[in-house]
Amino acid sequence: MTPLLDVRNLHKSFDVSGPMGGRRLKLRAVDGVSFTLERGETLGVVGESGCGKSTTGRLIMRLIEPDSGEIFFEGQDILKLSPRKFRPLRREIQMIFQDPYSSLSPRMRIGEIIGEPLKIHGLAQGDAIRKEVVELLQKVGLGEEHYERFPHEFSGGQRQRIGIARALAVRPKLIIADEPVSALDLSIQAQVVNLMQDLQEEFGLTYLFIAHDLSVIEHISDRVAVMYLGRIVELADAEELYRAPRHPYTEALLNAVPVPDPHHRRPRRLLKGEIPSPIFPPPGCHFHPRCPYARDVCKEVNPPLEDKGGKHYAACHFSNEVGKFRHSEKK
């Protein structure tokens, strides 16, 4: 069966000024990203700030255009479509943004914000818009009394619920959630994540869920893609990836997660050095300057993202050694 979304070898660079206003330089934000997303699935994308995960989401939405690569949605290469021909597909792909306040116009009432996509795509008119918006508000845990209010009258969690309702208004097939809970308190994060899971089941949604919080990603995702300096370095089922990571960067991320037990001591192998600049990325494997398993080949040859068994993909020359340090310490 054709996947809902098929991203192939996606690249995106941005021009930035050099030191002291010198010559223009290239910042490699997305460097050969490929993955598929099946219908009804949630793919979590995780990585440190600046790894390119949000840029990848915006490329799929065509909010920005890639330098090269292909994006197939239901088997159709959307990058070959003109803006006019792509417009009907915008109904099928919607986005929930990270900041629940700046993504809502402060001059518009909530009913107008949620109802606007219905007008643009000709899905409802007049009183039918209000009826549809009220139903959407109720779906996300709000009510008709909120219809005439402005965004500043709501809390952060409520504003994110409004953003979710706006994304649902046109009944999309794919929702790209760009760190939708990172700006919320922990208790509110759990409420919003549970709401998104309920809506996914009710509407048959597919999620590309972007986050930097590994606990959130684990809770909501069927599969997880780990990004580092514009590249996917590991891709696997969520349970398998958390149980037995095959890339040293993933292992380091998991080891950095706090354990809420002062008596539990977990062996750690701390990463050394800083994240390299995406303007001047290291040759070979981008992670080798910080990798405890790195050898000479890592400095010269970029490891491809390969199946290491059981559809567990990793871009590492020595993936079989990852985790041995942790297991030896436990003994």
N, C-alpha and C positions, 0 to 999 in steps of 0.2 A: 504494500500500500504506500502511496506517495505521502511523505511527511507533510504536515501543515506548513512547516518552515524549514528551509534548507539553505544554510549560509555557507558559501564556499570561498575560501581564500580571500577574505576581506581585508583591505588595507586602507588606512587613512592617516595622512600626515597633515600637520598644520605649520604654516610659516610663522616663525618667531624671530624677534630681533636678537642679534648677537650682542656680546658685551659692549658697553659704551656706544650703543647705537650702530654697531658694525654690520657686516653683511648678514643677510637673512639666512636663518638656519631652519632645518626640518625637524619637527618634533613628531616622532612616530607614535601615534596614539593607539592605533590598531594595526597589528603586524602579522597578517596571515591567519585570521580567525576563521575556523570552519566548525559547524555543528548542525545537527538536525533537531527538530522539535516535533514530537508526535501530537496528534489531536488528544486533548484532555490531559496532557502531561504538564508538569511544572518542572522547568529546568532552572535551577538556581545558579547564578553567576556570582562568584565571590572573589575578592582580592583586595589588596591595599588601595588606598586612594591614589589615583593617577595611573592605574593599571589598564584603563581603557574600557572598563565594563559599561559605564554610562554612555560613552561614545558609541559603543557597539549597538546599544539600544536605540540611540538617535539615528544611526545609519539605517537600521531596519525600518524605522518610521519614515525615513527619507526627510528628516528635519535637516540633515546635512548629507552631502553626497560623498560616496567613497572615491578614493583614487583608483581602485581596481577591485575586482571580485564580482561575485554573483549572489543575488538574494532571490530565492524562489519561494513564492507563497502559493500553496496549492498547485505546484508545478509550473507556475508562471514566473518568469524573470521580471520582477517589478522594476529593476533598474533600467530596463529597456522601454518602459512606458513613459509617455509624455506626462507632464503635470495634469493635463486634462483627463487622460485615460486612467491615470493613477487615482484620481479623486474618488471614484466609487469604492476603491479598495480601502480608502481611509476609514470607511465604516467598519471594515473587518479587523483593522489593527488600531488599537487605542493604547493610550499611555497614562499611567498614574505617576505623577511627579514627586520628587523628594520633598520639596518645601510645600506644605499644605496651605500656606498663606499666599506666597508670591505667585502660585499657579492659578489663583482665583482673582478675577478683576474686582478691586475694591469698590468700583462704581456700579457694579451690577448686583441685583438681588439674586438670592440663591435660585429662585424659580427661573430667572432669566439665564443664569449660568448653566444649569442642567438642561434647560429647554432649548438652548441655542443649537446644539448639534441636531436636534430633531427638526428645527427649521431649515438648517443648512442642507440637510440631506432629504428634505421633503417627506419626512416620516409622519408628521402630524401638523395640524394647524388649529388655531383658535383654542377653544375650550379643551380639545383633545390633548393639547400640550400640557395644560395644567393637570389634567387627570393622570397623564403618563408620569409627569414629574413627581406628583404626590405618591404614586405607587413606588417609584424609585427611591424616594426619601424613606418610605416605610421599609423597603428592602434593606437599607443600610442602617436602620435603627434610629431614624429621625422621623419627624411628623409633619403634617400639613401646616402646623403653626410656624414652621421654619421657612415657609415658602417666600415670604416677603422680607425676610431679614437679609442683612449684609454680612459678608465674610468676617468682619472684625467683631461681630457679636457671638462668634463661636470659639470654642477651645480648639487646640491643635488636632486632637483626635476627631472632633466633629468635622473640622475642615477637611481632614483626609477622607472621611466618609462621604463628604460632598464630592470630592474629587473622584472617588470610586463610582458614585452614582452618575457623574457626568460621563465617565468612561463606559458605563453600562448602557447609557441612553440609546445608543445606536445598535445595540445587541451585537457586539464584536465577537469574532472567533478567537482572537489573540489579544491579550493584554500584556504590555510591557510595563512592569512595575519597577520604577527606578528608585531604589531605596525608600519604599513608601512608609517605613516605620522608623527610620533612623532618627528623625527629629522628635519622636514621641517618647513619653515616659514608659517604663517597662510594662506596667500593668495595662496601659493603653495599647502598647505594641501587641500584646497577646490578644486583646479584643479585636484589633484590626486584622491580624493574621487569621484568627478563627473566622471572622466575617468573610474574608477573601476565600477561605476554603469552603465555606457554606455556599457562597455565590458560585464558585467554580462547579460544585456538584449540581446546583440548581439550573445553571445556564449552560453547562457543558463547555466551560471556558478552558483555554490553554494559557498558561502563564510563562513568561520569561521574567523571573524574579531576581532582581539585581540587589545585592546587599554586601556589607562587609562584616556582618554579625553572623558567625558560624552557627550559633544556636538557632537563630531564626531560619537560616537556610536549611538546617537539618530538619526542622519541624515541618516545613512546608513543601520541600522539594522531593520529586521522584528521582531526579538525577542532578548532579552537581558538576559545574565546570569551574575550575580554578584558573584565574588569570594572573599573569605576572609580566609586566612591561609590554603590554599589548598582545601577548600570546596566551593561548590556552595551554597550560602545562599538564593538566590532568582532567579527565572526564570519566565519570563512573556513576553507577547507582549510588544514591545517597548513603544507604546502609553500608555498602561495601567500601566506599571511600572513607567513611568515618571509622570503620573497623580496621582497614588495612590500607593506608595511603601508599601510593607507589611513586610519589615525587617528593623530594626533600623539602620543597617549599610548602606543600600541603601538610607534611609532617610537622613542620615548624609552626604553621598556623594552628594546628590542633593542639600542639603542646603549649601554646600560649593562652589557651582558653582557661580562665580561672576555674578551679574546683571548689565548690562551696563546702569544704570539709577541712578544717585546720589540721586534722590528724592524718590526712591522706597526702603522702609525698609521692610526686610523680617525677620520674627521671626526665631531665630536660637537656637538650643540646641547643644552646642559644645561638642564633645567627650572629655573624660578625659583620661589621661594616654597614654602610648606608645603601639605600636603594639607588642603583645607578640612574643617571639621567637618561630619559627617553630621547634626548637630542643626540647623545653620544652613547648608545647602548653597547655593552661589551660584545665582542665577537663570539661566535659559537653559541653555546647556551647562555642566555642572558643571566641566568642565576648563578653561574659558576663562581663569581667573586665572593659569594656569601655561602656557598654550599660546602658542607663538611665531607661530602663524598666526592668532590670534584677531582679530576685528574687531567692530564695534558690534553686528551681528546676533547674534553668539555670546552676548552679554550679555543678550539679550532672548528669543531663540527657542531652545527645546530641539530640536536636530536629531534627527529620527527615525532608527531603525536601518533603512537602506535598502540595497537591492542596488545596488552600484556596478559590477556586471558580473561574470558568471561565478560567481554565488552568493557573491560577496564582499561582505559587509554591513558598513557602517560608519555611525556616528552622528556625522557631521562635515559642516558646511556647505562646507568647502574641502578635501575629501578628495583632489581631483585635484592639489593642491599638495604634499601630504605626500610627502616623499622627494626633492623637487627640490633641497633644500639639500645633501643627502648626495651626489646625483649631480653637482651643480655643483662640489663640493669635490674629487671624484675626478678631474674633468677638469683 
